[in-house]
Amino acid sequence: MGALRRFRIPPRFLPGPGWLSRAAPVALLVYVLVLYAGTALLQPGLFERDGYYHARLAQMVPERGFSREFPWTQVSTWKDGYCDKEVLYHLAMAPFALLGDQPILGARIFGVLLALAVMALLLWLLRAHAVPWPTWFAALPLAMGGLFLARLGMIRSHVLSMSLLLLGVHFLLQQRWRAVAVLGFVYAWCYTVPFVLLLTAAPLAAGRWLGRGRLDWRSVAAAGLGAVAGLVIHPYSPLTLETFFTYVQIFRMGLTGMSQSGFELGNEIYPYSPRVFFDIYPLIVLLVPVLVGVVAARWRHVAAETKGVVAATLFWAAMTAVSARFVEYLALLLAIAAGLVVRDLVRSPGGLPARMPRGPRWRALGVAAALVLLAGFHARSLGFYRVYQFEVASSRFFDGAGAWMADHLEPGETVINLFWDDFPDLFYSAPRQHYLWGLDPTYSIRFDEPRARQLERARQQVDPLDGPALVAAFGSRTLVLRAWRAHGFKELQNPPFRQVYRDRQAVVYRIDDIE
C-alpha cells in the first residue's frame, strides 16, 4: 500500500485545464460521424427518395456532361430543356458515385461527409465569433427535431446549401461584401433556391441597422447580384431563369393548397398545423420566443450584429411556418443567435441580472441542467429520426421490375408512371427506360398542363383508369406501379390491362388492344 501511496502520475500525463474544451468539439464531430455513417450502413433504403435520382445523375456526369436533354421525363420541361440547378453538387458527388457498382454507396458516403461538414462549420463559426461554450451551441440543432436530423442526413443539395449559408453568415457578420458576392454566385450553381443568402442578408442587415449598427447595404446588394450573375453565367443559362420561375410557381401552388391547384406536391412544400409543428419541433417553438424575450429585455446589452442574426432567425422561422423545407436554416441560425446573445450578455457589464445566482456551485448546476435539457431533446429527436430512417425508409421499389423491363422492353421505350414520386426509384433502378413525369409535377404543368392533369386525375382516381386513353395520350403500352398502390385501381383487374410482372414491391402491366 505504501508503494501505491507513493506512486504519482507525472504532470505531463495529466489533462490540462483546457482539455475539456479541446475534447468536446472532437467528441461532437465523432458522434455526428457515427450517427450518420451508422444510419447509412443500417437503413434499408432512403427516407427521402430523391437521393436515388441524385446518385444516378451524379454517376452519369462523365457521359452526360452539361446535356440539356433529359428524356427520362417525357411529359416535362426537362425533356428538351433540362437544367441541372444543382450542377456543382452533382459534380462534387460524381467521384463518390463512381465507387463500386451501385452509385448509392458513394452518394451515401458523400452525404455523411456533407453532414459532418455542416456541423464542423457551425462549430468553427461559433468559435470564430467568440461564443462561449461553442460545442454546446453547435450541438443545439441536433436537439431541434427528428425531421431536422433527417434533413441533415439526406442525399440532397440543401445539405450543401446549409454549409454555404454558414459561410455566408460568417461573411455577413464581418461585412465582407466581396466574399458575399462570390458566395452568392456559387450558390446559384449549387442549390435550387439561389437566393437563400440574399434572403438571410436582408433581415440581418435590417436587424443590425435597427439595433443602431451601420446599414450594411453592400452585403445585401452583393448577395443578390452574385446570385443573379450565377444564374446568368451558368452552364445551363438561360434555362436557369425558367427553373427559377418554376420554383416560384411551386411555392405559390403550395400556399394555395392541393384543393385549389388540383395537384399534390411534395409534403415539404405544405405548412404544418400548429399542433403538428410543435410535436415535431418543440425546442424550436420554445426557444424562439425565449430568444426574442431576452433580446427585448436586455436590448442595450446585445450587439447590433447579434440583433441582425436574431432578425434573420425570425425571418426563417416565418418561412418554416409557411413551408417545412426551410427548417434547416432556422435551426442553424437559432443556434448561432442564441450563442451570440449569451456571448453579449456575459461580456457586457450588467448584461446578466444582478440577482442571478453566482458561484461555482450554481455554475455547475447550470451546466448540468443545460446538458440534461440538450440530451433530453436530442433523445426525443432521435425517436422521430428512427421512425423516419428505419420504419419509413423502405428498400428500393423497382429493382425487380427494372430487371424485367431491361429483359423485355427496348432501350428508351417509355413506361407510364402514374405517380411522379416513383420517378427517383425508377430512374435509379431502370435507367434504360423513359418515363412520363418525376421529381415535381410543376415541370409537367408548365410543359403540357392538359396531359399533366390527365395523369393527376387518373392518379387521384377522379377519372377511371382508361387504358386506350393512356396509350393515345402517351404512346406507351406499359404501366408500372408500386404493388400496394396497384390494389387501389380496380380497373387493373380487367382487360385491357394485363399483369406481366409482380413482386412484393412492384407490378408491371401491359395495355392490350381491345378487340
Secondary structure as GFF3:
##gff-version 3
##sequence-region A 1 515
A	DSSP	alpha_helix	2	6	.	.	.	ID=ss1
A	DSSP	three_ten_helix	11	13	.	.	.	ID=ss2
A	DSSP	alpha_helix	19	42	.	.	.	ID=ss3
A	DSSP	alpha_helix	50	64	.	.	.	ID=ss4
A	DSSP	alpha_helix	78	81	.	.	.	ID=ss5
A	DSSP	alpha_helix	87	97	.	.	.	ID=ss6
A	DSSP	alpha_helix	103	128	.	.	.	ID=ss7
A	DSSP	alpha_helix	134	139	.	.	.	ID=ss8
A	DSSP	three_ten_helix	140	143	.	.	.	ID=ss9
A	DSSP	alpha_helix	146	152	.	.	.	ID=ss10
A	DSSP	alpha_helix	158	174	.	.	.	ID=ss11
A	DSSP	alpha_helix	177	187	.	.	.	ID=ss12
A	DSSP	alpha_helix	196	210	.	.	.	ID=ss13
A	DSSP	alpha_helix	217	232	.	.	.	ID=ss14
A	DSSP	alpha_helix	239	256	.	.	.	ID=ss15
A	DSSP	alpha_helix	258	261	.	.	.	ID=ss16
A	DSSP	three_ten_helix	267	269	.	.	.	ID=ss17
A	DSSP	alpha_helix	274	280	.	.	.	ID=ss18
A	DSSP	alpha_helix	282	297	.	.	.	ID=ss19
A	DSSP	three_ten_helix	299	301	.	.	.	ID=ss20
A	DSSP	alpha_helix	304	322	.	.	.	ID=ss21
A	DSSP	three_ten_helix	324	326	.	.	.	ID=ss22
A	DSSP	alpha_helix	327	347	.	.	.	ID=ss23
A	DSSP	alpha_helix	360	386	.	.	.	ID=ss24
A	DSSP	pi_helix	387	391	.	.	.	ID=ss25
A	DSSP	alpha_helix	399	408	.	.	.	ID=ss26
A	DSSP	beta_strand	416	417	.	.	.	ID=ss27
A	DSSP	three_ten_helix	420	422	.	.	.	ID=ss28
A	DSSP	alpha_helix	423	429	.	.	.	ID=ss29
A	DSSP	alpha_helix	441	459	.	.	.	ID=ss30
A	DSSP	alpha_helix	467	474	.	.	.	ID=ss31
A	DSSP	beta_strand	478	482	.	.	.	ID=ss32
A	DSSP	alpha_helix	483	486	.	.	.	ID=ss33
A	DSSP	three_ten_helix	490	493	.	.	.	ID=ss34
A	DSSP	beta_strand	497	502	.	.	.	ID=ss35
A	DSSP	beta_strand	506	511	.	.	.	ID=ss36
###
